[in-house]
Amino acid sequence: MPDIKIQCKLVESSIIVFDHEVATFLYTGGRYFGKPIGVRKPKPDMFYDKPLELSLIEGYYLLNKNKIEIYDSNRDKVIEMQELLDIAEKTYENFQSKYEIYEDLRDKGYVVRPGLKFGADFAVYKEGPGLDHSPYLIQVLPKHANLTAIDIVRAGRLANSVKKKFIIANALNRTYYGFKWFRP
């Protein structure tokens, strides 16, 4: 990523990068952060003349890594880490645990995308969307959560049906538990 801080704007619960060249860099060269607005399935090798929408979790990660600066035009001020954390915790259930896993996976070099369409917290890629299929679905276990056998079977069957490995992530110690399904 470039050494300059990327300028972004907070718009409701999204962070928008309006500079098209920077937006394209964040999506392609920056390891698939955000999504071009209005593009359903962005291709990694295309330049989009559209702003980029970052989720709060992506924005918090990039702000934490000192890569972006977020401006709130409604209040005419720059958003600081604690303020963005407060906004994210009001918006996302279990934000802190999800962020810890997101950060861990990103720092390990994985591309982490929302996994909502698969019924999980994250879909994780080795290369990136459009370059490979996400081999993993990650469900972040909330701190002090109770997990039942039915929860595991339900998630595992879903992951198996879309040919992905189901992984439960424990944010307390950043550990991962994978499940392999087989027929006896």
N, C-alpha and C positions, 0 to 999 in steps of 0.2 A: 504494500500500500504506500501511497505517497507520504512524504514527511509533513505535508501541510494538513491542517485540520479541515475536514470537509464540512461545509456549511449546510445545515439542515433546518427545517422548520417543523415545529410541533403543530399538528393539525388534528384536533380531537384526540384520538388514541393512536395516531400514526405519526411517524416521522418521515417527512418528505424531503427528498433531494431533488431540487429543481434543475440543477445544472446537468444537461443531458450527457456530456462526456464523462463527468464524474459518476453519474448514475450508472452508465454503461460499465465503467471500470469496477464499481462496487459489485455489480451483478456478475460480470464475467471475470475480469482479472482479480477481483477482490474476493473470490471464492463464494459467489452466489448469495450475497446479502440482498435482502429485499426482493421486490418484484416490480417490473415496469407497470405502471398504472394502466389498466384497460387491456393488458395482454394476458390472455388466458393461460397459454403454455409458451412462455418465452424460450427462444432458442439461444444457446450459449454463444453462437457465432454471429449474431445479428446485432446491429446497432439500432436501438429504439429511440425515436425522437419523443420520448415520454419521460415524465418524472418517475422517480423510483420511490416506492413506499416501503419503509422499514417498519417491522413490528417493534413494539416497545422492548421486547427481549433482545432483538438485534441491536436496537439503538442503545440500550443499556450496556451491552457488550462493547460496542464500538466506542461509546463514551468512556467506559471504564479503561479501554485500551488507548485512550487519548487520540482517537482517530477522527472524531467528529465533534462539532460544536452545534448544539441545538438551540434554536432561537424561538421564543414564544412571541409571535407578533401581536397577539391580543393584549399582552401585558408589557410589551416592549422591553424584554429582558432575555438574557441567556439562561437556559435551564441547567442547574447544577445536578450532580449525581444524586444527592439525597432527595431532591424534588422529583427527579425522574423515577427514582425508586418508589416514592410515595404514590405517584400516578400509576405505575405499573402494578403495585400491590393492590390498588383499588380496582384495577381492570382485570388482572389475571388471578384466578384462584391458584393458590400454592405457588406464587411467583418466585419466591426465594429458592425453593427446592428446584423448580424447573430451570431457573437461571444457573444454579450451581452445576447442574448436569449439562446444560447448553454450553456453558463456558468450558467445562472439562472436555467435552467432545470437540469443540472448536479448537481449543488449544492443542488437542492431539492431532489436528489436521483434517478432521471430518467436516463434511458439509452438512449442516443441520437445518432442516426445513420443517415447516409445520406438518404434523401427521394427522390432522383432524379428519381428512377424508378416509383415513385408514382406521379411525377410532383410537388413535394413540396421540401422545403429546408431540413426538417428533418422528419424522422419517429421516434416516441418516444415510448419506451417500459417501462413497470413497472418493469419487471424482466430482460429481455434481449432476443436477437434473439435466437431462438431454444428452449426457455423456455416458451415464450408466443408470441402472435401476437401483433404487435404494434397497440394500440388502437387509436393513434393520428397521424395525419399528420399536421405539423406546416409549415406555410408560414410566413416568416418574412417580415413585412411591412417595406420597406426602409423609412428612415427618410424623412419627407415632401413628401410622396408618395400620389398619387391620386389612389383611389380604386373605381372601377366601380361595378355596380350591376352584370354586365356580368362576371367580374373577380370572384366574390363571387359564382355565380351560377356554373360557369365552374369548379372551384376548389371543390365546394361542391358535385357536381355530380360525379366527379372523386373519391373523398374520399368515397362517399356513395357506389359506385360500387365495391370498394375493402373492404367494411365494416369497415371503419375507421371514426373517428370524425375529421372534418376539423376545424382547429384552426388558426386564424390570430394572430400573435404575434407583439406587438408594442414595439420596443426596446427603445423608448423614456422614457417610464415609466415601462417597463417590465410587461405589462398587456397582457392578452390573451382573445380573443373573439371566442367562440365556436358557431358552427351552428348545429342545429338539423333539419333534413329534414323529412317532413311528408307529407302525402297525405290527403287533406281535405275530 
